[in-house]
Amino acid sequence: MIERDALSTGAPLVNLDQIGDALDVGMLGVDRQLVVTMWNHWMESATGRSAADVVGRRLDEIDPTLTAASRAALERAVSGTMVVLSQRLHGYLIEIPAPSGHEGFRRMQQSVRILPVADANGQPVGALALIRDVTERVAQEAELRSAMEAAQEANRAKSDFLAAMSHDLRTPIGAMLAYADLLAQDMFGTVTEVQRDKLLRIKQVGAHLLSIVDEILTFARIEAGREPVHREPFDASQLVRDAVLSVEPLAASKQLELVCRYPERPVPIETDVMKVRQILVNLLGNAVKFTERGRITVEVDGSDPASVAFVVADTGPGITEDDQRRIFDSFVQGAQGAGRAQRGSGLGLSVSRSLARLLGGDVSLRSTPGEGAEFTVRLPR
């Protein structure tokens, strides 16, 4: 209960009759013995009982279910303390039938403010309870909670489905890549150069599919709150060198210059190595995918003692302002020039930002259409 010392002074309750009947709120007056002294038209309409039937009788006679908490609240007000009752926290003051249209409730949901009443000399003579019907609001809140719970359950089901589907896809894709490797190694007979080239293409497509599956798996774990973090110390520069190796073949096939810049000395950082590698491979892979000519630059900035920045820039078509506003949303793919034919899951950047934030950092973007794009990953040391 919310309480405040407030001993009111003024006219006797009887002078409030006209005011009480004009207000769209219940007004219940009691004296020091909790005998009813006021029962306005609102109370008559809400309870179905006339003022003549209740005024002059003790409240516990009118409402035999009067709770100890309600009695204590009224007695506290009679002693000079204003009391506020919230339906959600404290329940109701007295039993009133649920309003029409809300028969699912056992009783009217109430918000109550109980004011102390004093005579002209400032002596407590009773209390006045102002009762407001909040059943409609409570019902709406219940519907909203139910809808939110249903949405959360649907989201969990979606995440579980994505995780199960992704696991089921990894097995056949892995088998396909293994057989392609065996064939390329002449394990089942000599293959021609043309056949070897086609096997290489099968492996590239398979690896692309596997990367999409991994993105979906990570996305599902993040959404479900089940993505673990394993921190360990490592050199940020070495991690960048390792990530560059994974995109060098594709960059070379497109005759793109791949530039790697980092300090001569190690740049120590303690975080989840695998997640940072996944972020960098995603960003480098996108840069190579959407850049048709020029260069890709990746840089390590360890000048800030509190954080390390990884910057991936390209000379591609850039990203429009509209796409920049939604580029980190899940399942969104920007229309980026000639590279638009190369599609993925639409999760790469969303997953990258989610992983960075999971590690206490973030991913930001700067881009001017026609002049390339620059993504910066900043992580705490």
The 8 nearest C-alpha neighbors of each residue, nearest first, counted from 0:
[[1, 84, 83, 2, 82, 89, 85, 88],
 [2, 0, 83, 82, 3, 84, 81, 85],
 [3, 1, 82, 81, 0, 80, 83, 4],
 [4, 2, 81, 80, 5, 82, 1, 83],
 [5, 3, 80, 81, 6, 79, 2, 82],
 [4, 6, 80, 81, 3, 7, 79, 115],
 [7, 5, 79, 115, 80, 4, 8, 116],
 [8, 6, 116, 117, 115, 5, 9, 121],
 [7, 9, 117, 121, 118, 119, 116, 6],
 [10, 8, 119, 118, 117, 11, 7, 116],
 [9, 11, 14, 12, 118, 119, 8, 13],
 [12, 10, 13, 14, 118, 9, 117, 15],
 [13, 11, 14, 15, 10, 37, 28, 36],
 [12, 14, 15, 11, 16, 37, 36, 10],
 [15, 13, 12, 16, 11, 10, 17, 18],
 [14, 16, 18, 13, 12, 17, 19, 11],
 [17, 15, 19, 18, 14, 13, 20, 39],
 [16, 18, 20, 19, 15, 21, 14, 39],
 [17, 19, 15, 21, 16, 20, 22, 14],
 [20, 18, 16, 21, 22, 17, 39, 15],
 [19, 21, 40, 17, 39, 18, 22, 16],
 [20, 22, 18, 19, 17, 23, 40, 16],
 [21, 23, 24, 19, 20, 18, 41, 25],
 [24, 22, 41, 21, 25, 20, 131, 19],
 [25, 23, 131, 22, 130, 41, 26, 129],
 [24, 26, 130, 41, 42, 129, 131, 27],
 [27, 25, 129, 128, 39, 38, 19, 130],
 [26, 28, 128, 38, 37, 127, 25, 129],
 [27, 29, 37, 127, 36, 35, 126, 128],
 [30, 28, 35, 33, 36, 34, 126, 125],
 [31, 29, 125, 33, 34, 32, 124, 126],
 [30, 32, 125, 33, 124, 77, 29, 34],
 [31, 33, 30, 34, 29, 57, 125, 74],
 [34, 32, 29, 30, 31, 57, 58, 35],
 [33, 35, 57, 29, 56, 30, 32, 58],
 [34, 36, 29, 54, 55, 28, 56, 37],
 [37, 35, 28, 29, 54, 55, 34, 30],
 [38, 36, 28, 27, 35, 54, 39, 29],
 [37, 39, 27, 50, 42, 26, 28, 54],
 [40, 38, 20, 42, 41, 19, 26, 37],
 [39, 41, 43, 20, 42, 44, 38, 19],
 [42, 40, 25, 44, 43, 39, 45, 24],
 [43, 41, 45, 25, 39, 40, 44, 46],
 [42, 44, 40, 49, 48, 47, 41, 46],
 [43, 45, 41, 47, 42, 46, 40, 48],
 [46, 44, 42, 43, 47, 41, 95, 96],
 [47, 45, 48, 43, 95, 44, 42, 96],
 [46, 48, 43, 44, 45, 49, 42, 96],
 [49, 47, 43, 46, 52, 50, 53, 44],
 [50, 48, 43, 52, 51, 47, 53, 38],
 [49, 51, 38, 52, 53, 54, 43, 48],
 [50, 52, 49, 53, 54, 48, 55, 38],
 [53, 51, 49, 50, 54, 48, 56, 55],
 [52, 54, 50, 56, 51, 55, 61, 35],
 [53, 55, 35, 36, 56, 50, 51, 52],
 [54, 56, 35, 34, 36, 53, 57, 52],
 [57, 55, 34, 54, 53, 35, 58, 60],
 [58, 56, 34, 60, 59, 33, 35, 61],
 [57, 59, 61, 60, 34, 33, 62, 35],
 [60, 58, 62, 63, 61, 57, 65, 64],
 [61, 59, 58, 57, 62, 63, 56, 65],
 [62, 60, 58, 59, 63, 53, 57, 56],
 [61, 63, 59, 64, 60, 65, 58, 94],
 [64, 62, 59, 65, 60, 61, 58, 66],
 [65, 63, 62, 66, 94, 59, 93, 61],
 [66, 64, 63, 62, 59, 93, 69, 67],
 [67, 65, 69, 68, 64, 70, 92, 93],
 [66, 68, 70, 69, 71, 65, 72, 64],
 [67, 69, 71, 66, 70, 72, 92, 89],
 [70, 68, 72, 66, 92, 71, 67, 73],
 [69, 71, 67, 73, 72, 68, 74, 66],
 [70, 72, 74, 68, 69, 73, 75, 67],
 [73, 71, 69, 75, 70, 74, 68, 76],
 [74, 72, 76, 70, 75, 71, 77, 69],
 [75, 73, 77, 71, 76, 72, 70, 78],
 [74, 76, 78, 72, 73, 77, 80, 71],
 [75, 77, 80, 115, 73, 79, 78, 74],
 [78, 76, 125, 74, 126, 115, 75, 79],
 [77, 79, 75, 76, 80, 74, 123, 115],
 [80, 78, 6, 115, 76, 77, 5, 123],
 [81, 79, 76, 4, 5, 75, 3, 78],
 [80, 82, 114, 76, 3, 5, 113, 2],
 [83, 81, 2, 113, 112, 1, 76, 80],
 [82, 84, 112, 1, 111, 0, 113, 85],
 [85, 83, 111, 89, 110, 0, 112, 86],
 [84, 86, 110, 88, 89, 87, 90, 83],
 [87, 85, 90, 89, 109, 88, 91, 110],
 [86, 88, 85, 89, 90, 137, 108, 84],
 [87, 89, 85, 86, 90, 84, 0, 91],
 [88, 90, 85, 86, 84, 87, 91, 0],
 [91, 89, 86, 87, 88, 85, 92, 84],
 [90, 92, 109, 86, 93, 108, 89, 94],
 [91, 93, 69, 90, 94, 111, 109, 84],
 [94, 92, 91, 65, 95, 62, 69, 64],
 [93, 95, 106, 96, 62, 92, 64, 91],
 [96, 94, 107, 46, 106, 93, 97, 45],
 [97, 95, 106, 107, 98, 46, 94, 45],
 [96, 98, 107, 106, 102, 101, 104, 105],
 [99, 97, 101, 100, 96, 107, 102, 45],
 [100, 98, 101, 102, 97, 96, 107, 103],
 [99, 101, 102, 98, 103, 97, 135, 104],
 [102, 100, 103, 99, 98, 104, 97, 134],
 [101, 103, 104, 100, 97, 99, 105, 98],
 [104, 102, 101, 105, 97, 100, 106, 138],
 [105, 103, 102, 106, 101, 97, 107, 108],
 [104, 106, 97, 103, 102, 107, 96, 101],
 [107, 105, 97, 96, 104, 95, 108, 94],
 [106, 108, 97, 96, 95, 134, 109, 98],
 [109, 107, 134, 133, 132, 86, 106, 91],
 [110, 108, 132, 133, 86, 91, 131, 107],
 [109, 111, 85, 131, 86, 130, 84, 133],
 [112, 110, 130, 84, 129, 83, 109, 131],
 [111, 113, 83, 129, 128, 82, 84, 114],
 [114, 112, 128, 82, 127, 81, 129, 76],
 [115, 113, 81, 127, 126, 76, 128, 116],
 [114, 116, 126, 76, 79, 77, 6, 7],
 [117, 115, 126, 125, 7, 123, 124, 114],
 [118, 116, 123, 8, 122, 121, 124, 7],
 [117, 119, 121, 120, 122, 8, 124, 9],
 [118, 120, 121, 9, 8, 117, 10, 122],
 [121, 119, 118, 122, 117, 8, 123, 9],
 [122, 120, 117, 118, 119, 8, 123, 7],
 [121, 123, 117, 118, 120, 124, 119, 8],
 [124, 122, 117, 116, 125, 77, 121, 78],
 [123, 125, 117, 30, 31, 116, 122, 118],
 [126, 124, 30, 77, 31, 116, 29, 123],
 [125, 127, 115, 116, 77, 29, 114, 76],
 [126, 128, 28, 114, 113, 27, 115, 129],
 [129, 127, 113, 27, 26, 112, 130, 28],
 [130, 128, 26, 112, 25, 111, 113, 24],
 [131, 129, 25, 111, 24, 110, 128, 26],
 [130, 132, 110, 24, 109, 133, 111, 25],
 [131, 133, 109, 134, 108, 110, 107, 130],
 [134, 132, 136, 108, 109, 135, 137, 131],
 [133, 135, 108, 137, 136, 132, 107, 138],
 [136, 134, 138, 137, 133, 139, 101, 132],
 [137, 135, 139, 133, 138, 134, 140, 141],
 [136, 138, 140, 134, 139, 135, 141, 133],
 [139, 137, 141, 135, 136, 140, 134, 142],
 [140, 138, 142, 136, 141, 137, 143, 135],
 [139, 141, 143, 137, 138, 142, 144, 136],
 [142, 140, 138, 144, 139, 143, 145, 137],
 [143, 141, 145, 139, 140, 144, 146, 138],
 [142, 144, 140, 146, 145, 141, 147, 139],
 [145, 143, 147, 141, 146, 142, 148, 140],
 [144, 146, 142, 148, 143, 147, 141, 149],
 [145, 147, 143, 149, 144, 148, 142, 150],
 [148, 146, 150, 144, 149, 145, 151, 143],
 [147, 149, 151, 145, 150, 146, 152, 144],
 [150, 148, 152, 146, 147, 151, 153, 145],
 [151, 149, 153, 147, 152, 148, 154, 146],
 [150, 152, 154, 148, 153, 149, 147, 155],
 [151, 153, 149, 155, 154, 150, 148, 156],
 [154, 152, 156, 150, 151, 155, 149, 157],
 [153, 155, 151, 157, 152, 156, 150, 158],
 [154, 156, 152, 158, 157, 153, 159, 151],
 [157, 155, 153, 159, 154, 158, 160, 152],
 [156, 158, 154, 160, 155, 159, 153, 161],
 [157, 159, 219, 155, 161, 160, 156, 162],
 [160, 158, 156, 162, 157, 161, 155, 163],
 [161, 159, 157, 163, 158, 162, 164, 156],
 [160, 162, 158, 164, 159, 163, 165, 219],
 [161, 163, 159, 165, 216, 160, 164, 219],
 [164, 162, 160, 166, 165, 161, 159, 167],
 [165, 163, 167, 161, 166, 162, 160, 168],
 [164, 166, 168, 162, 167, 212, 163, 161],
 [165, 167, 163, 169, 168, 164, 162, 170],
 [166, 168, 164, 165, 169, 170, 163, 171],
 [169, 167, 165, 166, 170, 171, 164, 172],
 [168, 170, 172, 166, 167, 171, 173, 165],
 [169, 171, 173, 172, 168, 167, 174, 166],
 [172, 170, 174, 173, 169, 168, 175, 167],
 [173, 171, 175, 169, 174, 170, 168, 176],
 [172, 174, 176, 170, 171, 175, 169, 177],
 [175, 173, 171, 177, 172, 176, 178, 170],
 [176, 174, 172, 178, 173, 177, 171, 179],
 [175, 177, 179, 173, 174, 178, 202, 180],
 [176, 178, 174, 180, 179, 175, 173, 181],
 [179, 177, 181, 175, 180, 176, 182, 174],
 [180, 178, 176, 182, 177, 181, 198, 183],
 [179, 181, 183, 177, 178, 182, 176, 184],
 [182, 180, 178, 184, 186, 183, 179, 177],
 [181, 183, 179, 185, 184, 180, 186, 178],
 [182, 184, 180, 181, 185, 195, 179, 198],
 [183, 185, 181, 182, 186, 180, 189, 187],
 [186, 184, 189, 188, 182, 187, 183, 190],
 [185, 187, 181, 184, 182, 188, 183, 189],
 [188, 186, 185, 182, 189, 181, 184, 190],
 [189, 187, 185, 186, 190, 182, 184, 183],
 [188, 190, 185, 191, 187, 186, 184, 182],
 [191, 189, 194, 185, 195, 188, 192, 183],
 [190, 192, 194, 193, 195, 189, 196, 183],
 [193, 191, 195, 194, 196, 190, 197, 183],
 [192, 194, 196, 191, 195, 197, 190, 198],
 [195, 193, 197, 191, 196, 192, 190, 198],
 [196, 194, 192, 198, 197, 193, 183, 191],
 [195, 197, 199, 193, 194, 198, 192, 200],
 [198, 196, 200, 194, 199, 195, 201, 193],
 [197, 199, 201, 195, 200, 196, 179, 194],
 [200, 198, 202, 196, 197, 201, 203, 195],
 [199, 201, 203, 197, 198, 202, 204, 196],
 [202, 200, 198, 204, 199, 203, 205, 197],
 [201, 203, 205, 199, 200, 204, 176, 206],
 [204, 202, 200, 206, 205, 201, 207, 199],
 [203, 205, 207, 201, 206, 202, 200, 208],
 [206, 204, 202, 208, 207, 203, 201, 209],
 [205, 207, 209, 203, 208, 204, 202, 210],
 [208, 206, 204, 210, 205, 209, 203, 211],
 [209, 207, 205, 211, 206, 210, 204, 212],
 [208, 210, 206, 212, 211, 207, 205, 213],
 [209, 211, 213, 207, 208, 212, 206, 214],
 [212, 210, 214, 208, 209, 213, 344, 215],
 [211, 213, 209, 215, 214, 165, 210, 216],
 [212, 214, 216, 210, 211, 215, 217, 209],
 [215, 213, 211, 217, 212, 216, 218, 210],
 [214, 216, 218, 212, 213, 217, 219, 211],
 [217, 215, 213, 219, 162, 218, 214, 165],
 [216, 218, 220, 214, 219, 215, 221, 213],
 [217, 219, 215, 221, 216, 220, 350, 214],
 [220, 218, 158, 216, 222, 217, 221, 162],
 [221, 219, 225, 226, 223, 217, 222, 218],
 [222, 220, 224, 218, 226, 223, 219, 225],
 [223, 221, 219, 224, 220, 218, 158, 225],
 [222, 224, 220, 221, 225, 219, 158, 155],
 [225, 223, 221, 222, 226, 220, 227, 219],
 [224, 226, 220, 223, 221, 227, 222, 219],
 [225, 227, 220, 221, 224, 228, 217, 223],
 [228, 226, 225, 229, 224, 220, 221, 357],
 [227, 229, 271, 230, 226, 358, 357, 270],
 [230, 228, 271, 227, 231, 270, 272, 273],
 [231, 229, 270, 271, 269, 228, 232, 272],
 [230, 232, 269, 270, 271, 233, 229, 272],
 [231, 233, 269, 268, 270, 267, 230, 234],
 [234, 232, 268, 267, 269, 235, 231, 272],
 [233, 235, 267, 266, 237, 236, 265, 268],
 [236, 234, 238, 266, 237, 267, 233, 239],
 [237, 235, 239, 238, 234, 261, 266, 299],
 [238, 236, 240, 239, 234, 235, 241, 265],
 [237, 239, 241, 235, 236, 240, 242, 234],
 [238, 240, 242, 236, 241, 237, 243, 235],
 [239, 241, 237, 243, 238, 242, 236, 244],
 [240, 242, 238, 244, 239, 243, 237, 245],
 [241, 243, 239, 244, 240, 245, 280, 276],
 [244, 242, 240, 245, 241, 246, 247, 239],
 [243, 245, 247, 241, 242, 246, 240, 248],
 [244, 246, 243, 242, 247, 241, 280, 248],
 [247, 245, 243, 249, 244, 248, 250, 284],
 [246, 248, 250, 244, 249, 245, 251, 243],
 [249, 247, 251, 250, 246, 252, 245, 244],
 [248, 250, 252, 251, 246, 247, 253, 287],
 [249, 251, 247, 255, 253, 252, 248, 287],
 [252, 250, 254, 248, 253, 249, 255, 247],
 [251, 253, 249, 250, 254, 248, 255, 247],
 [252, 254, 250, 251, 255, 249, 291, 292],
 [255, 253, 251, 252, 250, 256, 292, 293],
 [254, 256, 250, 294, 253, 293, 251, 292],
 [255, 257, 294, 295, 258, 293, 254, 250],
 [256, 258, 295, 294, 296, 255, 259, 250],
 [257, 259, 296, 295, 297, 256, 260, 294],
 [260, 258, 297, 298, 296, 257, 261, 240],
 [261, 259, 298, 297, 299, 258, 262, 296],
 [260, 262, 299, 298, 236, 263, 259, 300],
 [263, 261, 264, 265, 260, 299, 266, 236],
 [264, 262, 261, 265, 236, 266, 260, 299],
 [263, 265, 262, 266, 261, 236, 234, 267],
 [266, 264, 234, 267, 236, 263, 262, 235],
 [265, 267, 234, 235, 301, 236, 264, 268],
 [268, 266, 234, 233, 265, 235, 232, 269],
 [267, 269, 380, 232, 233, 234, 270, 235],
 [268, 270, 232, 231, 380, 230, 233, 267],
 [269, 271, 230, 231, 272, 268, 232, 358],
 [270, 272, 230, 229, 274, 273, 228, 231],
 [273, 271, 275, 274, 270, 276, 231, 230],
 [274, 272, 276, 275, 271, 277, 229, 278],
 [273, 275, 277, 276, 272, 271, 278, 354],
 [274, 276, 278, 272, 277, 273, 279, 271],
 [277, 275, 273, 279, 274, 278, 280, 272],
 [276, 278, 274, 280, 275, 279, 281, 273],
 [279, 277, 351, 275, 281, 276, 280, 274],
 [278, 280, 282, 276, 281, 277, 283, 275],
 [281, 279, 283, 277, 282, 278, 284, 242],
 [282, 280, 284, 278, 279, 283, 347, 277],
 [281, 283, 279, 285, 284, 280, 286, 278],
 [284, 282, 286, 280, 285, 281, 279, 287],
 [283, 285, 281, 287, 282, 286, 280, 288],
 [286, 284, 288, 282, 283, 287, 289, 281],
 [285, 287, 283, 284, 288, 289, 313, 290],
 [288, 286, 284, 290, 285, 289, 250, 283],
 [289, 287, 285, 286, 290, 284, 338, 341],
 [288, 290, 338, 286, 287, 315, 285, 291],
 [291, 289, 315, 287, 292, 288, 286, 314],
 [292, 290, 289, 315, 253, 293, 338, 337],
 [293, 291, 290, 255, 294, 315, 314, 254],
 [292, 294, 255, 314, 256, 291, 295, 290],
 [295, 293, 256, 255, 257, 314, 313, 296],
 [294, 296, 313, 257, 312, 258, 256, 286],
 [297, 295, 258, 312, 311, 259, 257, 313],
 [298, 296, 311, 259, 310, 260, 258, 312],
 [297, 299, 260, 310, 261, 309, 259, 300],
 [298, 300, 309, 261, 308, 301, 236, 260],
 [301, 299, 308, 302, 307, 309, 298, 261],
 [300, 302, 307, 303, 266, 299, 308, 306],
 [303, 301, 300, 304, 307, 306, 308, 305],
 [302, 304, 305, 306, 301, 307, 300, 308],
 [305, 303, 306, 302, 301, 380, 307, 379],
 [306, 304, 303, 380, 379, 307, 378, 302],
 [305, 307, 379, 380, 378, 303, 304, 377],
 [306, 308, 301, 378, 377, 300, 380, 379],
 [307, 309, 377, 300, 376, 299, 310, 378],
 [308, 310, 299, 376, 375, 298, 300, 377],
 [309, 311, 375, 298, 297, 374, 308, 376],
 [310, 312, 297, 374, 373, 296, 375, 298],
 [313, 311, 373, 296, 372, 295, 374, 297],
 [312, 314, 295, 371, 315, 372, 286, 294],
 [315, 313, 371, 293, 294, 370, 290, 316],
 [314, 316, 290, 371, 313, 317, 289, 291],
 [317, 315, 369, 371, 336, 368, 370, 335],
 [316, 318, 371, 368, 372, 369, 315, 370],
 [319, 317, 368, 366, 322, 323, 335, 367],
 [318, 320, 322, 321, 368, 323, 317, 367],
 [319, 321, 323, 322, 324, 318, 368, 367],
 [320, 322, 319, 323, 324, 325, 318, 326],
 [323, 321, 319, 325, 324, 326, 320, 333],
 [322, 324, 320, 326, 321, 325, 319, 318],
 [325, 323, 322, 321, 326, 320, 327, 328],
 [326, 324, 328, 322, 323, 327, 321, 331],
 [325, 327, 323, 322, 328, 324, 331, 333],
 [328, 326, 349, 348, 325, 329, 352, 331],
 [329, 327, 325, 349, 326, 331, 330, 348],
 [328, 330, 346, 349, 331, 345, 327, 350],
 [331, 329, 345, 346, 344, 328, 332, 349],
 [332, 330, 345, 329, 328, 326, 333, 346],
 [333, 331, 345, 334, 330, 326, 342, 343],
 [332, 334, 335, 322, 331, 326, 318, 339],
 [335, 333, 339, 336, 332, 322, 318, 338],
 [336, 334, 339, 333, 338, 316, 318, 289],
 [335, 337, 338, 339, 316, 334, 289, 315],
 [336, 338, 339, 335, 340, 289, 291, 290],
 [337, 339, 289, 336, 340, 341, 335, 288],
 [338, 340, 335, 341, 337, 334, 336, 342],
 [341, 339, 338, 342, 337, 336, 334, 335],
 [342, 340, 339, 338, 343, 288, 289, 337],
 [341, 343, 340, 339, 344, 345, 332, 338],
 [342, 344, 345, 211, 341, 346, 347, 332],
 [343, 345, 346, 211, 330, 342, 347, 214],
 [344, 346, 330, 331, 332, 343, 347, 329],
 [347, 345, 349, 344, 330, 329, 350, 348],
 [348, 346, 350, 349, 281, 345, 351, 214],
 [347, 349, 351, 327, 350, 346, 352, 326],
 [350, 348, 327, 346, 329, 352, 351, 328],
 [349, 351, 353, 347, 348, 352, 346, 218],
 [352, 350, 348, 278, 354, 349, 353, 347],
 [351, 353, 355, 362, 349, 354, 350, 361],
 [354, 352, 350, 356, 355, 351, 357, 349],
 [353, 355, 357, 351, 356, 352, 350, 358],
 [356, 354, 361, 360, 352, 358, 357, 353],
 [357, 355, 360, 359, 361, 353, 358, 354],
 [356, 358, 354, 355, 359, 353, 360, 228],
 [359, 357, 355, 356, 360, 354, 270, 378],
 [360, 358, 356, 357, 355, 378, 379, 361],
 [361, 359, 378, 356, 355, 377, 358, 379],
 [360, 362, 355, 356, 377, 376, 352, 363],
 [363, 361, 376, 352, 375, 377, 355, 374],
 [364, 362, 375, 374, 361, 376, 365, 352],
 [365, 363, 374, 373, 375, 366, 362, 372],
 [366, 364, 373, 372, 374, 363, 367, 375],
 [365, 367, 372, 317, 318, 371, 373, 368],
 [366, 368, 370, 317, 369, 371, 318, 372],
 [369, 367, 317, 318, 370, 319, 316, 366],
 [368, 370, 316, 317, 371, 367, 315, 318],
 [371, 369, 367, 368, 317, 314, 316, 315],
 [372, 370, 317, 314, 315, 316, 313, 369],
 [371, 373, 366, 317, 313, 312, 365, 374],
 [372, 374, 312, 365, 311, 364, 366, 375],
 [375, 373, 364, 311, 363, 310, 312, 365],
 [376, 374, 310, 363, 362, 309, 377, 364],
 [375, 377, 362, 309, 308, 361, 310, 378],
 [378, 376, 308, 360, 307, 361, 375, 309],
 [377, 379, 360, 306, 307, 380, 308, 359],
 [380, 378, 306, 305, 360, 307, 359, 377],
 [379, 306, 268, 305, 269, 307, 378, 267]]
